[in-house]
Amino acid sequence: MKKAEAYSTIHPGEVLDLTLKERGIAQKEFASTIGMPASVLNAIINKKRSVTPDIAVLLEAALGKEATFWLALQAQRDIEEAKKKEAFIKKQRDIETWNEIKDYCNVKYLEKFFKDGLGLTIQEKIESVFKLFGVNDIQGLRSRFLNDVDPAFFRKSDSFTYNPANIFTWKYMAFSASDQYTDQLRPFAKDSLESLINRLLIIFYDNHNTLQRLSETLADYGIKLILLENENGTHVDGFSFWRGDNPTITLTQRGKKLDILAFTLFHEICHVYKHLDRSNEEKTCISMDGDKNSPEEREADTFANDHLIPNRDWQLFKAAYASMSPYAMGPKIRAFAEQRKIHPSIVLGRYQHDFKVFDNGRGIERSIN
């Protein structure tokens, strides 16, 4: 038996062939000696037939190697072959599972999202996906996808058609990033909105080390700020939700422009303070490019506009310069912004939106510093 273990998964026919050659015995001669057709012996030597107990007894009688030796070799070989079949079947199932996963999520997003990718093997990739979505198997992922994808979640704008798998994936990337958030957070307080708005307006007006200051300030008010790429095919502006003891705001920095960042952040802040409830973590607010179909989205837009630029001031500004050429508006925008301590790009963005002109930004810097 110990000798058999040394051969591991070697077929007993290989050992038989080596033994006959070492002893100078021809196959036909040996077949005749043990009363076996030469074709049967040749099939054993070529690993096309197994060694049975009867054959093992004959080999023991002819060669002096115990019958248990030959049977042990054959048994080990059979076990390894069975394992190979099992592994092959599992690999087939993994491939089928991986292909089905692609129906529910965008694995290209996830490969970029994770620092080291999803893994080297299909099995590792599958496990990474299941872990991200908090499921144990493909049935769990399918159920989570179908429960999450409904008309209320995927509202469509006039400009884009959204791919449910893309948005579903991006949403859980945001959840994962929130779970990995490590900065210190103070408790969230519903009555802190006015104070927070005032601090954020100062940060946007200064536009210096803006993203870090925004993150630190929001943390002071118990809100996580997550920045994710606006992956191709998502068209997401922002996403807000409760995760654990604190709300999270996720932004995509679409266009890398300060005015868009400011508007989107204030939009999501409205959701956090007015539409989300800690007692219902299933409730989320995702803001899609061009989507104004829900009352909550319209309320958040109005909130952002009015808190970035007071509505009365803005209406007076519009009335005063309604007939002025857009090409002459640069100095007027700067003067209005400076007087009210608003960054001029925010005024420019509002002017462009309301007057539907997009070529009057000469000289007004919109980048995030």
JOMO-V545124 format. One record per backbone hydrogen bond with DSSP energy under -1.0 kcal/mol. CO is the residue of the C=O (numbers start at 0). NH is the residue of the N-H. If there is no record, write none. Layout:
co: {CO:CO}
nh: {NH:NH}
This chain:
co: {0:1:6:10:10:11:12:13:14:15:16:17:18:19:25:26:27:28:29:30:36:37:38:39:40:41:42:42:43:51:52:53:54:55:56:57:58:59:65:66:67:68:69:70:71:72:73:74:75:76:77:78:79:80:81:82:83:84:85:86:87:88:89:90:91:92:93:94:95:96:97:99:100:100:105:106:107:108:109:113:120:121:122:123:124:125:126:127:128:129:136:137:138:139:140:141:142:143:144:149:162:163:164:165:166:167:168:169:170:171:172:173:174:175:177:188:191:192:193:194:195:196:197:198:199:200:201:202:208:209:210:211:212:213:214:215:217:218:218:223:225:228:230:234:236:237:238:239:240:242:245:246:247:248:249:250:252:256:257:258:259:260:261:262:263:264:265:266:267:268:269:270:270:276:279:284:286:286:287:293:294:295:296:297:298:299:300:301:302:303:304:309:310:311:312:313:314:315:316:324:325:328:329:330:331:332:333:334:335:336:342:342:343:344:345:346:347:348:349:350:360:365:368}
nh: {4:5:9:13:14:15:16:17:18:19:20:21:22:24:29:30:31:32:33:35:40:41:42:43:44:45:47:48:46:55:56:57:58:59:60:61:62:63:69:70:71:72:73:74:75:76:77:78:79:80:81:82:83:84:85:86:87:88:89:90:91:92:93:94:95:96:97:98:99:100:101:102:103:104:109:110:111:112:113:116:124:125:126:127:128:129:130:131:132:134:140:141:142:143:144:145:146:147:148:153:166:167:168:169:170:171:172:173:174:175:176:177:178:179:180:191:195:196:197:198:199:200:201:202:203:204:205:206:212:213:214:215:216:217:218:219:222:185:221:248:250:230:233:288:251:286:249:284:247:245:242:223:240:225:238:227:255:260:261:262:263:264:265:266:267:268:269:270:271:272:273:274:275:279:282:239:236:237:290:297:298:299:300:301:302:303:304:305:306:307:308:313:314:315:316:317:318:319:320:327:328:332:333:334:335:336:337:338:339:341:345:346:347:348:349:350:351:352:353:354:363:257:208}
